[in-house]
Amino acid sequence: MIKNKIRKKKFILFVLILLASFLLYLLSYKTKNFQIFILATTIFSTLFLFVNRVKKNFIVSFLSLLLITTIIETSLFVINGKLSIKKNENKNNQTIHVKNKRTILGYQPLEGVQNHKLYKNNQLIFDKFYTILSNNYRLTPRINNNEYKDVINFFGGSITFGWGLDDNETLPFFTQQYFSNSQINNYAISGYGAHQVYTQITELKDLIGDVNIFVTFKNHIPRSSCKRDFTLGTPRFILNKEGKIIQKGFCGSINLGKFRLPDIFYKVLKKSEIKILIDKIYLRKFLFDKKSLDLYLVLIKEINLYLNNQKKEFIVAYISHNEKIDITIIDYFIENNINFIDISLDRSDNENFIQNDGHPSKKANLKRAKIISKSLKELN
């Protein structure tokens, strides 16, 4: 009789713990909160104490580790001022971002007209609309009705995508005026690096044009080696002992081959205060280390070799900051016969940048389109 009562109480406790952890997991999913997620995991793990075959010492040790992690996460969350029951009275401190969907590249913008607003210090920096096509890439409006003779495709990140600019202000758009018989496509997406361009070229072969231009600069190095939080869930590559590229799962995840964990894992993980702290203290020191630089350069070299084998043209449009690492990169292009164009502009000229943002302005894209057109004609 007594045993039955004990079993009944254990069962009720088991159900309550299961229900509590489920509700907390649901709340962490809704709020994208890592602290709630780790708390839910801690509570859920206590269920193993009810399993007779599991060693209790191991479970207690594991629970202790989870509990310590939960306390640290919560403490950092509060210390960093992210716990507030007050509503943000000034909505101008909020930013409307582009909505994305999950793809082989990690993410791509959702089809349709997307509104992107950016505020800084209560000042509206820009309020723009991006037209995203059914293939989840940005529209490059046509400037004529000429019959196309060839295709020029642009690849890269926000600089090429046209962050903070209208559809008719991007670098691919302005390049059209110099190549009136060429179809020009914009396959760049904000946050992309060499690892995604490599995947686009080798895995998504319908994106290959007659001329393929990768707009890049040194800040793509840490992206290609998964050292930026926005790379979570994007393809992860490493160099093996022979210096060859191999894919090792996805950024921010354990190696699961080409299987990728659900998006929620990455969205919640990047909110971890411990991860943010480690990034600031540790990873930031190695953003441009030799290992990361080598991977970046080999990715570009392999893209060049792949396209050359396809009888297609590949050109790197490089933005130099006149630093030692830029010289190293350009020397590598020369040594490996990679065609490149220097599209650097005067960084002291404020007209080349969106005010209070730093991304290229409409005027900068006009200048760079002219540089690219002149160099392409010289190369051919």
C-alpha positions, 0 to 999 in steps of 0.5 A: 500500500505504501509502495503504491502511494510512493509510486503514485507520487513519483508518477505525478512528480514525473508528469509535472517535471515533464510538463514544466520542461515542455512549457519552458521549451515552448517559451524558449522557442517563442522568445528565442531565449537561451536562458529559458532553454538551458533552464528547461534542459536542466529541469528535463534532465532530472527525469533521468533520476527516475530511471533505475538503470542510469547511474545516479552519480553521473546524472547528479554531475550532469545536473550540477553542470547544467545548473551552474550553466543556468546560473551563469547564463541568467546572471550575465543576462541580468548584468548585461541589462537584458532583463527588463519588464518595462516596454521600450518607450521609444520604438525608434530604437528598433530595427525592422530586418529582412525575413529569411528562409532556411536553404542549403546556403543557411538562409535567403530572403523570403520572396516578395517586397521586403521592408528594411528599416535601420535606426541609430540613436533615434535617427532613421538611417534608411527605410528601403524596400528590397524586391526578392524574386521567387529564387530568393535573390534580389531583383536587378531591374532592367534598363532596356529591352535588348536581347541578351547575348551573355550573363553576368552574375554578381556574388557577395555580401551586403555590399553587393546585395545593396544594403540600405539601397533601393533596387535601382541603386545597387552595384549590379544595377549600375553595371548594366549601363556598360553592358547593355546586351548582358543579363545581370543578376544579383546573387549576393545576400547580406552576411554571405562569405566565400564559403557560401559563394563556393556552395553557390558555384559548386552546388547550385550550378544554375547560378553560374553565368558567363562572367561571375564576379565575387565582390569581397574584402578582408571581413569575409575571412571570419565569415568563411571560418564560422567566426561570426554569429550570423554564420550559424547554420551556414555551410562549414568548410575546413582544410584537410592535411593536404590543404583540400576543402572538405565540408564539416557540417554547418557553422555552430553545430556538431559535425552531422555531415550534410544534415543540419539541425533545426533553425531554432537551435541556431536562433536560440544558441546565438542568444547565449550570454556565455557564447557572446562572452567567449566570442568577445574574449577569445574568438575575436582574437583569431578572426584573421588568423592564418588558418582562417585566411588560408581557408578564405583564399583556398575557397576563392582559388577553388571557385576559380578552378571550378569555373575555369574548368566550366569555361566560364570567367571568374573575377574577384572584385576586391576592396582593399583597406591598404593593410598588410593582410590586403597585400597578402590576399592580392599577392595570392591572387596574382600567384594563382592566376586569379583575375581581380579588380581593385574596386577600393574607394577613398574611405575619407570621402563620406559620399561613398558611404551611407551616413551613420552606417558605413555601407556603400552609397549609391554614388559609391556603386556608380563609381565601382560599376565604372571601374568594373566595366573598364577592367572587364573590357581590358581583361577581354 
